[in-house]
C-alpha cells in the first residue's frame, strides 16, 4: 500500500510539541533523578529505572523532532511506536497508582492518556487512503 497522503501541518507541530514535552521530563530524570522525583512527591526512587525512562523519552522525543518533516509512511511508523509506548505507559502508571504511587502520578497518567488519544487519532486519520 503506497502512501501518497500529505502529512498535516498540525501533526508536524504536535511532533515538535512532543519533543519539548519529552525533553522537559527526560533531562532531569537523566541528570538528577532522585532530586527530581522527590520534588514530584516520590519518597522512594530508583535512579536506574528513572534514567532508563529518561533515555526512552529522549529517544522518542528527539525522533519526533528529527522526523517532523518525514513522509506519511514514516509518520505512520513513528505514530505506531508512540501509540505502543504511551498505551503501555498508561497501563503501567495505572497499576502504580492503584498500588499507592504519589498523587501527581494521576497527572502523568492523564498526560499519557491524552498523548495516546492524540497519536491514535492521527494514526487513524493518516492511515486512511488519500481522497
Secondary structure, DSSP 8 states (H G I E B T S, - for coil): --------HHHHHHHHHHHHHHHHHHHHHHH-HHHHHHHTT-SS--HHHHHHHHHHHHHHHHHHHHTTT--HHHHHHHHHHHHHHHHHHHHHHHHHHHTT--THHHHHHHHHHHHHHHHHHHHHHHHS---
